[in-house]
Amino acid sequence: FGRVAVISGRPVAFLADRLVGAGPSVVLVGLYGLQWAEDGRIVQAPDVEPWLDAVAQVVDRALVEAPPGLVVEAKGASVALHWRSAPALAWWATEFGRDCALQTGLHLQPGRMTLELRPPVPTDKGVVVERLVGDSRAACFFGDDSGDLVAFDALDALAERGCRTVRVAVAAAESPPELARRADLVLVSPADALAALAALAAVVGGG
């Protein structure tokens, strides 16, 4: 493969800790494109800096006001509100997030049983996909959340320019239905996604 990348809503440090054996040839992009690994260090998009105080204010407020069961995940350049262990708190997180977004100008990024507030920097997984694919003749993307739909959009745009593309949905119960509807291949679990990637690696490696 010309390029292999992990594009995530998680911070790059989180990815690096869990992909130690991947090596420098695997591109790591975190926080929907706000961070990436480069020459062994974590680089942050320059437009993020002015928004860090606003993110910190939301973190401080959420830690004080969040009801029991809601998890506040501070990511440095963004903050995520998780209600997986307390589904009834979805309404609270949504209202809190909207209020904070209005007050600070931060962007709301919905996900599976989560809502994230991040700087309104013009980047997302789709922007990253188009940049990494460049003029390659083929591209494939695996996604399981609403934030991955823009990556499918990017593949659509690349296909119109002659690139061969494959959209893979890892369609868990919490994944948006649109993801599976738009996919060329639907897998039902992360284990199946891992098996598919292992099969691709075996073909390329001759194993």
C-alpha positions in Angstrom: 0.0 0.0 0.0 1.2 3.5 -0.8 0.0 4.9 2.5 -1.7 3.5 5.6 -3.2 5.9 8.2 -5.2 5.9 11.4 -7.6 8.9 11.4 -9.3 9.3 14.7 -11.2 11.5 17.0 -8.8 10.4 19.8 -5.6 12.4 20.5 -2.5 11.3 18.7 -0.8 10.3 22.0 -3.7 7.8 22.7 -3.2 6.3 19.2 0.6 6.1 19.6 0.3 4.3 22.9 -1.9 1.6 21.4 -0.1 1.3 18.0 3.5 0.9 19.3 4.3 -1.9 16.8 2.9 0.0 13.8 6.1 1.8 13.0 6.6 5.3 11.5 5.2 4.2 8.1 1.7 4.3 9.6 0.4 7.9 9.6 -1.4 8.9 12.8 -3.9 11.7 12.7 -5.9 12.6 15.8 -8.8 14.9 16.9 -10.4 14.8 13.4 -7.3 16.4 11.8 -6.3 18.9 14.6 -3.3 16.8 15.5 -0.9 14.5 13.7 2.4 12.7 14.3 5.4 14.0 12.4 9.1 12.9 12.9 8.3 11.3 16.3 6.5 14.3 17.7 2.9 15.5 17.9 2.1 18.5 15.8 -1.1 20.6 16.3 -2.8 22.7 13.7 -1.7 26.3 14.2 -5.3 27.6 14.2 -6.1 25.6 17.3 -4.1 27.6 19.8 -6.5 30.6 20.1 -9.3 28.2 21.1 -7.5 26.3 23.9 -8.7 28.6 26.7 -12.3 28.1 25.5 -11.9 24.3 25.6 -10.4 24.5 29.1 -13.3 26.6 30.2 -15.8 24.0 29.0 -13.8 21.2 30.7 -13.9 23.1 34.0 -17.6 23.8 33.7 -18.4 20.2 32.7 -16.5 18.8 35.6 -18.5 20.9 38.0 -22.0 20.6 36.4 -22.1 17.2 34.8 -24.5 14.8 36.6 -23.2 11.4 37.9 -22.8 8.9 35.0 -21.7 11.4 32.4 -18.0 11.1 31.5 -16.0 14.2 30.7 -13.0 13.4 28.5 -10.5 16.3 28.2 -8.4 15.8 25.1 -6.4 19.0 25.3 -7.6 20.6 22.1 -11.2 19.4 22.6 -13.5 17.9 25.1 -16.0 15.0 24.7 -19.1 14.3 26.8 -19.9 10.5 27.0 -23.2 9.0 28.1 -22.6 5.4 27.1 -23.0 4.2 30.8 -26.0 6.5 31.4 -28.1 6.8 28.2 -30.7 8.9 29.9 -28.2 11.7 30.1 -28.1 12.3 26.3 -30.5 15.2 26.7 -28.3 16.9 29.3 -25.1 16.5 27.3 -26.9 17.8 24.2 -28.3 20.9 25.9 -25.0 21.6 27.8 -23.0 21.2 24.6 -25.3 23.6 22.6 -25.1 26.2 25.4 -21.3 26.0 25.5 -21.0 26.1 21.8 -23.1 29.3 21.7 -21.0 30.9 24.4 -17.6 30.0 23.1 -17.9 29.5 19.4 -16.6 25.9 19.6 -17.9 23.4 17.0 -20.1 20.5 18.0 -19.0 17.1 16.8 -21.6 14.3 17.4 -20.6 10.7 17.8 -21.8 7.4 19.1 -23.3 8.3 22.5 -21.0 11.2 22.7 -20.8 14.9 21.9 -17.5 16.7 21.4 -16.7 20.4 21.5 -13.7 21.3 19.4 -12.2 24.4 17.7 -14.0 25.5 14.5 -10.9 24.8 12.4 -11.8 23.7 8.9 -10.7 20.1 9.1 -12.4 16.8 9.5 -11.8 13.2 8.5 -12.9 13.9 5.0 -10.3 16.7 4.6 -7.6 14.4 6.0 -8.6 11.6 3.6 -8.4 13.8 0.5 -5.0 15.2 1.6 -3.5 11.7 2.3 -4.9 10.1 -0.8 -3.6 12.9 -3.0 -3.2 11.5 -6.6 -3.2 7.8 -5.6 -5.2 5.6 -7.9 -7.1 3.8 -5.2 -8.3 4.4 -1.7 -10.2 2.6 1.1 -11.6 3.9 4.3 -13.0 2.0 7.3 -15.5 3.9 9.6 -18.0 3.2 12.3 -19.3 6.6 13.4 -21.1 9.7 12.2 -17.8 11.5 12.0 -16.7 9.0 9.3 -19.5 10.0 6.9 -17.4 13.0 5.7 -14.6 10.5 4.8 -17.2 8.7 2.7 -18.0 12.0 1.1 -14.3 12.5 0.3 -14.1 9.1 -1.3 -17.1 10.1 -3.5 -15.3 13.2 -4.6 -12.1 11.2 -5.3 -14.1 8.6 -7.3 -15.5 11.4 -9.5 -11.8 12.2 -10.3 -11.1 8.7 -11.4 -9.8 7.2 -8.1 -11.0 3.6 -7.3 -12.6 3.8 -3.9 -14.0 1.4 -1.3 -16.1 2.4 1.7 -16.2 0.0 4.6 -18.7 0.4 7.4 -18.1 -1.3 10.7 -21.8 -1.1 11.6 -22.2 -1.6 15.4 -25.6 -1.2 17.0 -24.8 2.5 17.8 -23.5 3.4 14.3 -25.6 5.7 12.2 -27.7 3.7 9.7 -26.5 6.0 6.9 -23.0 4.6 7.2 -24.1 1.1 6.3 -26.4 2.4 3.5 -23.5 4.2 1.8 -20.9 1.5 2.3 -19.5 -0.9 -0.4 -18.8 -3.5 2.4 -20.5 -3.8 5.8 -18.8 -5.5 8.7 -20.5 -6.1 12.0 -17.7 -5.8 14.5 -14.2 -4.4 15.2 -13.0 -8.0 15.1 -14.3 -8.4 11.6 -12.6 -5.2 10.6 -9.3 -6.5 12.1 -9.8 -9.8 10.2 -10.4 -7.9 6.9 -7.2 -5.8 7.4 -5.2 -8.9 8.3 -6.4 -10.5 5.1 -5.4 -7.5 3.0 -2.0 -7.5 4.7 -1.6 -11.2 4.0 -2.3 -10.7 0.3 0.2 -7.8 0.0 2.8 -9.6 2.0 2.3 -12.9 0.2 1.3 -14.7 3.5 
